[in-house]
Amino acid sequence: MKEINLISKRKEDFLKSKKVLKTLYTLSIACLFVTFICSVGIFLLKLSSPLPGLKAEEEELVNNISLAKQKLTKIVVLDERLKNVSGLLAKKSDIDSTIDIITAQAKDVKITVLDIQKKKLSISSSSQSLNSIDLFLNSLVAISSDKKKFSKVTLNNLNTDFKSGKYTFSLDIDLL
């Protein structure tokens, strides 16, 4: 029979496991070194990266855009209002010149009330003389026949105050 040598086999197993452990130890150190190098590289890349500067620039641009958007909104609103006002002024009848024409005709006639509505002008007046009222009304009728400023003159009422000798009347003028 052969002799069994248990010690040498044990030593061989021990040497194999020691060799495997040494290989694993070397491999783990190499992995640790590679991880360290990668971490340092990433840290340096992040440190030298323009990303924080780009983020700050992005925030600044977003703020500028929002301010510009607010200004643009105000400009658009103002432009819209100006267009509306221009449209209203274009549609507005030339009421000032019409009133000037009417008051120029009223030499001895005192205009007491002047009411302006959309296309209608109501006048209440008084005078000491029927002749002045006649001249005033005839001149307004002549102007309305030209149909430049107004189209129709309607006498609503004519009153007499015998005590004061004053005549009051009201009329409506249809504006063009």
Backbone as a chain_set.jsonl record, in Angstrom:
{"seq": "MKEINLISKRKEDFLKSKKVLKTLYTLSIACLFVTFICSVGIFLLKLSSPLPGLKAEEEELVNNISLAKQKLTKIVVLDERLKNVSGLLAKKSDIDSTIDIITAQAKDVKITVLDIQKKKLSISSSSQSLNSIDLFLNSLVAISSDKKKFSKVTLNNLNTDFKSGKYTFSLDIDLL", "coords": {"N": [[0.785, -1.156, 0.0], [0.183, 2.131, -0.556], [1.555, 5.046, 0.741], [-0.136, 7.671, 2.271], [0.055, 11.008, 1.725], [-0.796, 13.604, 3.337], [-0.048, 16.138, 4.044], [1.428, 17.398, 1.991], [-0.484, 17.73, 0.007], [-2.184, 19.451, 1.231], [-0.55, 21.651, 1.494], [-0.189, 22.273, -1.14], [-2.821, 22.973, -1.883], [-3.097, 25.136, -0.225], [-1.181, 26.856, -1.295], [-2.253, 27.265, -3.819], [-4.672, 28.53, -3.181], [-3.587, 30.769, -1.956], [-2.315, 31.934, -4.088], [-4.537, 32.54, -5.717], [-5.832, 34.321, -4.03], [-3.872, 36.322, -3.949], [-3.924, 37.118, -6.6], [-6.56, 38.046, -6.766], [-6.346, 40.097, -4.895], [-4.487, 41.787, -6.149], [-5.94, 42.363, -8.419], [-8.145, 43.708, -7.259], [-6.848, 45.942, -6.205], [-5.956, 47.077, -8.567], [-8.444, 47.659, -9.736], [-9.346, 49.49, -7.836], [-7.434, 51.495, -8.195], [-7.95, 52.214, -10.879], [-10.579, 53.148, -10.558], [-10.046, 55.3, -8.861], [-8.463, 56.913, -10.574], [-10.344, 57.403, -12.613], [-12.297, 58.793, -11.125], [-10.865, 61.066, -10.307], [-10.329, 62.097, -12.827], [-12.957, 62.642, -13.766], [-13.691, 64.513, -11.823], [-11.863, 66.566, -12.411], [-12.659, 67.147, -15.026], [-15.232, 68.057, -14.521], [-14.626, 70.242, -12.97], [-13.232, 71.862, -14.751], [-15.151, 72.185, -16.611], [-17.433, 74.023, -18.681], [-20.011, 74.048, -17.836], [-21.29, 75.082, -15.348], [-20.992, 77.83, -15.862], [-22.42, 77.976, -18.231], [-24.959, 77.326, -17.267], [-25.478, 79.544, -15.628], [-25.429, 81.521, -17.574], [-27.585, 80.654, -19.089], [-29.706, 81.042, -17.25], [-29.578, 83.832, -17.041], [-30.203, 84.558, -19.676], [-32.803, 83.519, -19.825], [-34.067, 85.161, -17.962], [-33.717, 87.633, -19.267], [-35.216, 87.132, -21.557], [-37.75, 86.81, -20.433], [-38.168, 89.39, -19.418], [-38.06, 90.797, -21.815], [-40.273, 89.679, -23.013], [-42.318, 90.648, -21.382], [-42.042, 93.388, -21.924], [-42.576, 93.333, -24.654], [-45.21, 92.457, -24.598], [-46.415, 94.679, -23.384], [-45.883, 96.559, -25.371], [-47.339, 95.493, -27.496], [-49.93, 95.698, -26.452], [-50.114, 98.489, -26.171], [-49.82, 99.198, -28.867], [-52.117, 98.049, -29.932], [-54.05, 99.561, -28.584], [-53.451, 102.088, -29.606], [-54.114, 101.677, -32.287], [-56.849, 101.252, -31.991], [-57.624, 103.759, -30.969], [-56.883, 105.371, -33.111], [-58.62, 104.369, -35.017], [-61.053, 105.11, -33.851], [-60.776, 107.89, -33.902], [-60.714, 108.272, -36.639], [-63.272, 107.484, -37.306], [-64.756, 109.26, -35.922], [-67.006, 111.904, -36.066], [-66.613, 115.143, -37.449], [-67.098, 116.983, -35.175], [-66.349, 119.276, -33.82], [-65.872, 121.287, -35.753], [-68.433, 121.432, -36.785], [-69.883, 122.393, -34.584], [-68.627, 124.877, -34.37], [-69.473, 126.058, -36.766], [-72.233, 126.222, -36.287], [-72.339, 127.867, -33.993], [-71.259, 130.162, -35.087], [-73.307, 131.041, -36.685], [-75.151, 131.867, -34.876], [-75.731, 134.783, -34.029], [-77.254, 136.771, -32.554], [-78.449, 134.968, -30.975], [-78.628, 133.049, -28.116], [-77.052, 130.186, -27.125], [-78.075, 127.827, -24.939], [-78.122, 125.144, -24.085], [-76.304, 122.366, -25.159], [-76.34, 119.314, -26.498], [-74.729, 116.402, -27.27], [-75.02, 113.474, -29.048], [-74.674, 110.191, -30.517], [-75.159, 110.461, -33.482], [-76.516, 112.789, -33.412], [-77.348, 116.097, -32.604], [-78.473, 118.107, -30.115], [-79.964, 121.182, -29.457], [-80.664, 123.811, -27.265], [-81.923, 127.035, -27.185], [-82.05, 130.631, -26.799], [-83.478, 133.887, -27.418], [-83.896, 137.434, -27.844], [-85.152, 138.328, -30.021], [-87.358, 137.519, -32.655], [-86.63, 137.713, -35.264], [-83.846, 137.267, -35.229], [-83.837, 134.584, -34.481], [-85.116, 133.526, -36.724], [-83.223, 134.119, -38.764], [-81.09, 132.564, -37.813], [-82.171, 129.913, -37.883], [-82.785, 129.715, -40.655], [-80.205, 129.908, -41.752], [-79.075, 127.552, -40.758], [-80.698, 125.651, -42.024], [-79.991, 126.157, -44.673], [-77.306, 125.365, -44.619], [-77.657, 122.66, -44.025], [-78.805, 121.81, -46.374], [-76.666, 121.669, -48.095], [-75.463, 119.404, -47.188], [-72.998, 118.808, -45.936], [-72.017, 118.865, -43.303], [-74.216, 118.313, -41.632], [-77.429, 116.733, -41.978], [-80.142, 117.202, -41.52], [-82.383, 119.486, -39.999], [-84.381, 119.9, -37.246], [-86.997, 121.601, -35.782], [-87.998, 121.53, -32.553], [-89.517, 122.8, -30.5], [-90.976, 126.04, -29.805], [-91.068, 128.633, -27.674], [-92.616, 131.329, -25.887], [-91.905, 133.875, -23.621], [-93.769, 136.161, -22.264], [-93.474, 138.059, -20.26], [-90.706, 138.561, -19.93], [-90.043, 138.954, -22.52], [-88.688, 137.15, -24.011], [-87.658, 134.603, -26.249], [-87.639, 131.138, -26.46], [-86.277, 128.164, -27.787], [-85.938, 124.803, -29.069], [-83.96, 122.508, -30.9], [-83.188, 119.753, -33.091], [-80.386, 118.356, -34.66], [-79.374, 116.342, -37.252], [-76.441, 114.663, -37.602], [-73.825, 114.066, -40.011]], "CA": [[0.0, 0.0, 0.0], [0.903, 3.389, -0.67], [1.392, 5.955, 1.859], [-0.919, 8.865, 1.966], [0.738, 12.213, 2.173], [-1.822, 14.631, 3.495], [0.576, 17.43, 4.248], [1.793, 18.011, 0.723], [-1.71, 18.136, -0.68], [-2.65, 20.628, 1.942], [0.34, 22.735, 1.15], [-0.512, 22.613, -2.525], [-4.105, 23.7, -1.859], [-2.849, 26.425, 0.405], [-0.453, 27.687, -2.254], [-3.204, 27.637, -4.88], [-5.594, 29.541, -2.661], [-2.806, 31.979, -1.736], [-2.101, 32.516, -5.415], [-5.826, 33.105, -6.128], [-6.038, 35.511, -3.191], [-2.93, 37.348, -4.39], [-4.442, 37.607, -7.878], [-7.739, 38.858, -6.441], [-5.868, 41.303, -4.215], [-3.897, 42.631, -7.188], [-7.053, 42.822, -9.263], [-8.925, 44.707, -6.517], [-6.03, 47.161, -6.138], [-6.0, 47.658, -9.916], [-9.788, 48.265, -9.881], [-9.37, 50.675, -6.983], [-6.609, 52.505, -8.855], [-8.699, 52.673, -12.062], [-11.693, 53.941, -10.035], [-9.473, 56.559, -8.39], [-8.077, 57.697, -11.755], [-11.589, 57.857, -13.264], [-12.918, 59.801, -10.261], [-10.07, 62.298, -10.426], [-10.567, 62.614, -14.183], [-14.31, 63.224, -13.812], [-13.657, 65.725, -11.006], [-11.156, 67.61, -13.171], [-13.525, 67.537, -16.143], [-16.325, 68.867, -13.981], [-14.048, 71.496, -12.509], [-12.887, 72.691, -15.914], [-16.305, 72.21, -17.514], [-18.133, 75.312, -18.758], [-21.416, 73.819, -17.504], [-21.847, 76.075, -14.417], [-21.078, 79.111, -16.577], [-23.534, 77.872, -19.173], [-26.207, 77.394, -16.506], [-25.671, 80.945, -15.23], [-25.775, 82.249, -18.801], [-28.951, 80.258, -19.437], [-30.613, 81.753, -16.34], [-29.574, 85.246, -17.439], [-30.956, 84.666, -20.926], [-34.219, 83.289, -19.518], [-34.547, 86.404, -17.341], [-33.801, 88.656, -20.321], [-36.347, 86.797, -22.43], [-39.009, 87.105, -19.739], [-38.313, 90.852, -19.411], [-38.394, 91.207, -23.183], [-41.653, 89.244, -23.259], [-43.181, 91.616, -20.702], [-41.996, 94.636, -22.695], [-43.266, 93.088, -25.914], [-46.643, 92.431, -24.286], [-46.832, 96.073, -23.193], [-45.842, 97.22, -26.682], [-48.478, 94.99, -28.279], [-51.148, 96.298, -25.884], [-50.112, 99.903, -26.564], [-50.069, 99.274, -30.303], [-53.547, 97.754, -30.118], [-54.808, 100.729, -28.129], [-53.245, 103.168, -30.581], [-54.92, 101.365, -33.471], [-58.249, 101.506, -31.637], [-57.822, 105.211, -30.88], [-56.827, 105.892, -34.482], [-59.886, 103.995, -35.65], [-62.109, 105.963, -33.3], [-60.597, 109.246, -34.425], [-61.09, 108.272, -38.054], [-64.725, 107.364, -37.396], [-65.38, 110.385, -35.22], [-67.447, 112.984, -36.953], [-65.903, 116.39, -37.187], [-68.101, 117.678, -34.374], [-65.871, 120.613, -33.438], [-66.132, 122.255, -36.831], [-69.891, 121.583, -36.875], [-70.281, 123.307, -33.506], [-68.14, 126.215, -34.743], [-70.374, 126.587, -37.808], [-73.522, 126.55, -35.662], [-72.188, 129.046, -33.123], [-71.007, 131.335, -35.934], [-74.597, 131.484, -37.218], [-75.969, 132.375, -33.77], [-75.208, 136.104, -33.651], [-78.061, 137.312, -31.461], [-79.108, 133.825, -30.345], [-77.803, 132.492, -27.048], [-77.195, 128.73, -27.006], [-78.044, 127.514, -23.504], [-77.825, 123.72, -23.89], [-75.795, 121.683, -26.348], [-76.254, 117.897, -26.148], [-74.197, 115.65, -28.41], [-75.132, 112.028, -28.981], [-73.961, 109.545, -31.62], [-75.315, 111.176, -34.755], [-77.553, 113.787, -33.188], [-76.958, 117.266, -31.828], [-79.67, 118.794, -29.622], [-79.629, 122.544, -29.038], [-81.696, 124.665, -26.669], [-81.434, 128.401, -27.349], [-82.985, 131.719, -26.487], [-83.164, 135.157, -28.078], [-84.847, 138.517, -27.601], [-85.751, 138.722, -31.292], [-87.778, 136.453, -33.564], [-85.855, 137.895, -36.49], [-82.569, 136.574, -35.022], [-84.134, 133.147, -34.522], [-85.397, 133.213, -38.124], [-81.935, 134.109, -39.478], [-80.337, 131.41, -37.32], [-82.768, 128.688, -38.428], [-82.611, 129.7, -42.114], [-78.805, 129.604, -42.077], [-78.867, 126.121, -40.492], [-81.375, 124.906, -43.093], [-79.16, 126.31, -45.878], [-76.121, 124.512, -44.445], [-78.07, 121.254, -44.107], [-79.097, 121.464, -47.767], [-75.375, 121.305, -48.703], [-75.182, 118.063, -46.651], [-71.576, 118.631, -45.667], [-71.815, 118.59, -41.88], [-75.426, 117.702, -41.099], [-78.389, 116.471, -43.05], [-81.514, 117.579, -41.227], [-82.6, 120.342, -38.838], [-85.773, 119.767, -36.811], [-87.382, 122.496, -34.696], [-88.848, 120.767, -31.633], [-90.504, 123.686, -29.883], [-90.707, 127.48, -29.763], [-91.855, 129.167, -26.56], [-92.515, 132.769, -25.664], [-92.115, 134.371, -22.265], [-94.252, 137.523, -22.508], [-92.994, 138.965, -19.219], [-89.33, 138.983, -20.207], [-89.909, 139.205, -23.949], [-87.653, 136.227, -24.452], [-88.125, 133.447, -27.012], [-86.787, 129.954, -26.304], [-86.595, 127.092, -28.734], [-85.0, 123.677, -29.102], [-83.935, 121.847, -32.201], [-82.318, 118.588, -33.256], [-79.635, 118.359, -35.918], [-78.835, 115.018, -37.582], [-75.067, 114.803, -38.102], [-73.375, 113.102, -41.023]], "C": [[0.844, 1.243, 0.0], [0.624, 4.247, 0.538], [0.641, 7.203, 1.415], [-0.193, 10.039, 2.594], [-0.285, 13.355, 2.205], [-1.214, 16.025, 3.594], [0.886, 18.092, 2.919], [0.565, 18.48, -0.053], [-2.266, 19.396, -0.039], [-1.829, 21.842, 1.569], [0.058, 23.205, -0.266], [-1.812, 23.406, -2.604], [-3.927, 25.094, -1.271], [-2.144, 27.374, -0.566], [-1.375, 28.146, -3.386], [-4.147, 28.734, -4.391], [-4.857, 30.849, -2.386], [-2.573, 32.696, -3.059], [-3.382, 33.18, -5.915], [-6.098, 34.382, -5.334], [-5.115, 36.647, -3.625], [-3.4, 37.952, -5.71], [-5.655, 38.495, -7.637], [-7.336, 40.169, -5.767], [-5.286, 42.288, -5.235], [-4.989, 43.209, -8.086], [-7.887, 43.893, -8.548], [-8.152, 46.016, -6.397], [-6.048, 47.851, -7.5], [-7.356, 48.326, -10.151], [-9.898, 49.539, -9.053], [-8.574, 51.808, -7.628], [-7.329, 53.079, -10.087], [-9.874, 53.547, -11.627], [-11.192, 55.302, -9.557], [-9.119, 57.467, -9.568], [-9.323, 58.241, -12.457], [-12.263, 58.954, -12.446], [-12.18, 61.131, -10.354], [-10.286, 62.92, -11.8], [-11.929, 63.286, -14.301], [-14.356, 64.512, -13.001], [-12.987, 66.871, -11.762], [-11.977, 68.077, -14.367], [-14.663, 68.437, -15.663], [-15.817, 70.233, -13.542], [-13.731, 72.422, -13.679], [-14.037, 72.815, -16.908], [-16.959, 73.59, -17.522], [-19.605, 75.201, -18.35], [-21.97, 74.807, -16.47], [-21.981, 77.463, -15.056], [-22.233, 79.118, -17.565], [-24.875, 77.943, -18.455], [-26.501, 78.828, -16.079], [-26.078, 81.784, -16.441], [-27.203, 81.923, -19.242], [-29.971, 80.98, -18.559], [-30.712, 83.229, -16.708], [-30.383, 85.452, -18.719], [-32.448, 84.452, -20.702], [-34.818, 84.538, -18.875], [-34.703, 87.508, -18.375], [-34.991, 88.401, -21.237], [-37.661, 87.112, -21.737], [-39.233, 88.609, -19.647], [-38.699, 91.355, -20.798], [-39.83, 90.819, -23.519], [-42.634, 90.208, -22.603], [-43.213, 92.932, -21.478], [-42.752, 94.48, -24.003], [-44.776, 93.053, -25.703], [-47.172, 93.845, -24.108], [-46.875, 96.804, -24.528], [-47.027, 96.782, -27.528], [-49.78, 95.605, -27.781], [-51.239, 97.77, -26.28], [-50.402, 100.068, -28.05], [-51.543, 99.031, -30.61], [-54.403, 98.953, -29.712], [-54.664, 101.891, -29.103], [-54.054, 102.927, -31.847], [-56.394, 101.634, -33.194], [-58.542, 102.998, -31.57], [-57.8, 105.825, -32.271], [-58.115, 105.578, -35.226], [-61.031, 104.854, -35.16], [-62.002, 107.386, -33.829], [-60.986, 109.33, -35.895], [-62.607, 108.222, -38.212], [-65.446, 108.568, -36.799], [-65.791, 111.457, -36.225], [-66.741, 114.263, -36.539], [-66.838, 117.332, -36.431], [-67.657, 119.089, -34.013], [-66.157, 121.642, -34.519], [-67.634, 122.472, -37.016], [-70.391, 122.549, -35.806], [-69.821, 124.724, -33.812], [-69.045, 126.854, -35.794], [-71.694, 127.027, -37.187], [-73.394, 127.799, -34.797], [-71.882, 130.3, -33.927], [-72.316, 131.894, -36.492], [-75.448, 132.16, -36.138], [-75.422, 133.714, -33.293], [-75.97, 136.686, -32.471], [-78.823, 136.211, -30.734], [-78.132, 133.239, -29.327], [-78.089, 130.989, -26.94], [-77.023, 128.384, -25.533], [-77.681, 126.06, -23.221], [-77.378, 123.136, -25.222], [-75.558, 120.231, -25.94], [-75.835, 117.116, -27.391], [-74.372, 114.165, -28.123], [-74.505, 111.472, -30.247], [-74.022, 110.341, -32.92], [-76.344, 112.286, -34.629], [-77.018, 114.878, -32.274], [-78.236, 117.984, -31.426], [-79.244, 120.143, -29.052], [-80.865, 123.186, -28.418], [-81.131, 126.076, -26.664], [-82.493, 129.398, -26.921], [-82.511, 132.982, -27.189], [-84.238, 136.176, -27.707], [-85.631, 138.841, -28.866], [-86.129, 137.495, -32.112], [-87.004, 136.528, -34.868], [-84.505, 137.179, -36.374], [-82.758, 135.063, -35.076], [-84.377, 132.711, -35.96], [-84.105, 133.142, -38.932], [-81.106, 132.875, -39.094], [-80.866, 130.114, -37.935], [-82.594, 128.598, -39.934], [-81.172, 129.387, -42.504], [-78.5, 128.124, -41.813], [-79.516, 125.255, -41.566], [-80.556, 124.985, -44.376], [-77.917, 125.42, -45.792], [-76.506, 123.04, -44.569], [-78.396, 120.848, -45.534], [-77.815, 121.134, -48.531], [-74.947, 119.891, -48.297], [-73.687, 117.808, -46.484], [-71.332, 118.235, -44.216], [-73.02, 117.911, -41.244], [-76.487, 117.658, -42.175], [-79.778, 117.026, -42.776], [-81.545, 118.434, -39.968], [-84.081, 120.263, -38.499], [-86.014, 120.707, -35.633], [-88.365, 121.739, -33.809], [-89.914, 121.64, -30.982], [-90.017, 125.136, -29.919], [-91.647, 128.048, -28.708], [-91.615, 130.669, -26.417], [-92.761, 133.053, -24.19], [-92.473, 135.848, -22.406], [-93.722, 138.511, -21.469], [-91.597, 139.479, -19.533], [-89.119, 139.317, -21.674], [-88.849, 138.306, -24.58], [-88.302, 135.055, -25.171], [-87.124, 132.303, -26.786], [-87.237, 128.893, -27.293], [-85.561, 125.983, -28.587], [-85.097, 123.02, -30.47], [-82.968, 120.68, -32.169], [-81.668, 118.671, -34.625], [-79.072, 116.957, -36.112], [-77.478, 115.203, -38.242], [-74.763, 113.747, -39.159], [-72.206, 112.308, -40.499]], "O": [[1.978, 1.337, 0.471], [-0.397, 4.15, 1.218], [0.804, 7.691, 0.296], [0.121, 10.065, 3.784], [-0.574, 13.975, 1.182], [-1.872, 17.002, 3.234], [0.611, 19.281, 2.761], [0.599, 19.528, -0.699], [-2.76, 20.291, -0.724], [-2.364, 22.93, 1.356], [0.068, 24.404, -0.545], [-1.887, 24.405, -3.319], [-4.506, 26.076, -1.734], [-2.481, 28.556, -0.643], [-1.281, 29.282, -3.851], [-4.39, 29.724, -5.081], [-5.428, 31.925, -2.561], [-2.632, 33.923, -3.129], [-3.325, 34.272, -6.48], [-6.536, 35.39, -5.888], [-5.532, 37.805, -3.663], [-3.287, 39.161, -5.915], [-5.773, 39.568, -8.229], [-7.916, 41.22, -6.039], [-5.569, 43.484, -5.179], [-4.96, 44.383, -8.457], [-8.289, 44.878, -9.168], [-8.747, 47.091, -6.48], [-6.144, 49.076, -7.574], [-7.42, 49.427, -10.698], [-10.463, 50.538, -9.499], [-9.006, 52.961, -7.603], [-7.315, 54.29, -10.306], [-10.142, 54.574, -12.25], [-11.823, 56.328, -9.808], [-9.442, 58.655, -9.557], [-9.354, 59.407, -12.85], [-12.747, 59.937, -13.007], [-12.799, 62.189, -10.465], [-10.412, 64.139, -11.919], [-12.044, 64.372, -14.87], [-14.974, 65.491, -13.419], [-13.475, 68.001, -11.756], [-11.991, 69.266, -14.688], [-15.008, 69.431, -16.302], [-16.491, 71.247, -13.718], [-13.942, 73.632, -13.594], [-13.902, 73.48, -17.934], [-17.03, 74.251, -16.486], [-20.362, 76.159, -18.503], [-23.055, 75.341, -16.697], [-22.957, 78.174, -14.82], [-22.931, 80.119, -17.723], [-25.823, 78.543, -18.962], [-27.644, 79.279, -16.159], [-26.955, 82.643, -16.348], [-27.936, 82.796, -19.708], [-30.983, 81.475, -19.057], [-31.799, 83.808, -16.69], [-31.154, 86.405, -18.829], [-33.27, 85.128, -21.32], [-35.939, 84.931, -19.199], [-35.697, 88.235, -18.369], [-35.687, 89.332, -21.644], [-38.588, 87.622, -22.366], [-40.368, 89.068, -19.781], [-39.555, 92.229, -20.938], [-40.524, 91.547, -24.229], [-43.66, 90.55, -23.191], [-44.277, 93.521, -21.667], [-43.482, 95.381, -24.417], [-45.534, 93.558, -26.53], [-48.243, 94.182, -24.614], [-47.796, 97.578, -24.787], [-47.649, 97.603, -28.202], [-50.635, 95.99, -28.578], [-52.302, 98.247, -26.676], [-51.141, 100.969, -28.448], [-52.139, 99.718, -31.439], [-55.356, 99.313, -30.404], [-55.633, 102.593, -29.392], [-54.615, 103.862, -32.417], [-57.105, 102.172, -34.042], [-59.578, 103.456, -32.052], [-58.608, 106.701, -32.578], [-58.636, 106.408, -35.97], [-61.881, 105.279, -35.943], [-63.007, 108.013, -34.163], [-61.526, 110.342, -36.342], [-63.166, 108.83, -39.125], [-66.597, 108.852, -37.133], [-65.022, 111.851, -37.102], [-66.328, 114.415, -35.389], [-67.304, 118.336, -36.968], [-68.483, 119.996, -33.91], [-66.631, 122.741, -34.23], [-68.063, 123.572, -37.365], [-71.221, 123.416, -36.081], [-70.549, 125.679, -33.542], [-69.346, 128.046, -35.723], [-72.216, 128.09, -37.524], [-74.243, 128.689, -34.859], [-72.216, 131.401, -33.49], [-72.418, 133.095, -36.745], [-76.356, 132.932, -36.449], [-74.733, 133.781, -32.276], [-75.354, 137.059, -31.473], [-79.741, 136.493, -29.964], [-76.971, 132.971, -29.636], [-79.223, 130.579, -26.694], [-75.965, 128.617, -24.95], [-77.008, 125.77, -22.232], [-77.986, 123.378, -26.265], [-74.677, 119.948, -25.128], [-76.5, 117.165, -28.426], [-73.93, 113.663, -27.089], [-73.861, 112.217, -30.986], [-72.998, 110.839, -33.387], [-76.97, 112.679, -35.613], [-76.323, 114.604, -31.295], [-79.002, 118.423, -32.285], [-78.295, 120.236, -28.272], [-81.963, 123.115, -28.969], [-80.011, 126.305, -26.206], [-83.658, 129.06, -26.712], [-81.333, 133.14, -27.511], [-85.345, 135.815, -27.307], [-86.646, 139.537, -28.813], [-85.343, 136.557, -32.253], [-86.753, 135.503, -35.503], [-84.067, 136.545, -37.334], [-81.935, 134.348, -35.649], [-83.905, 131.654, -36.377], [-83.912, 132.204, -39.705], [-80.502, 132.231, -39.951], [-80.09, 129.31, -38.451], [-82.289, 127.524, -40.453], [-80.938, 128.677, -43.482], [-77.745, 127.508, -42.566], [-78.951, 124.24, -41.972], [-80.436, 123.992, -45.093], [-77.525, 124.796, -46.779], [-75.762, 122.254, -45.156], [-78.283, 119.672, -45.882], [-77.863, 120.395, -49.514], [-74.155, 119.259, -48.995], [-73.178, 116.744, -46.839], [-70.516, 117.354, -43.943], [-72.858, 117.025, -40.405], [-76.463, 118.422, -43.141], [-80.524, 117.295, -43.718], [-80.84, 118.159, -38.997], [-84.936, 120.523, -39.346], [-85.329, 120.626, -34.614], [-89.441, 121.351, -34.262], [-91.083, 121.258, -30.922], [-88.825, 125.414, -30.045], [-92.868, 127.957, -28.835], [-90.561, 131.193, -26.778], [-93.705, 132.536, -23.592], [-91.602, 136.686, -22.637], [-93.541, 139.689, -21.78], [-91.325, 140.675, -19.42], [-88.101, 139.912, -22.027], [-88.204, 138.676, -25.561], [-89.357, 134.569, -24.763], [-85.914, 132.491, -26.91], [-88.424, 128.752, -27.588], [-84.468, 126.189, -28.06], [-86.153, 122.983, -31.1], [-82.058, 120.621, -31.342], [-82.312, 119.011, -35.617], [-78.373, 116.44, -35.24], [-77.369, 115.819, -39.303], [-75.371, 112.677, -39.186], [-71.682, 111.443, -41.201]]}, "num_chains": 1, "name": "protein.A"}
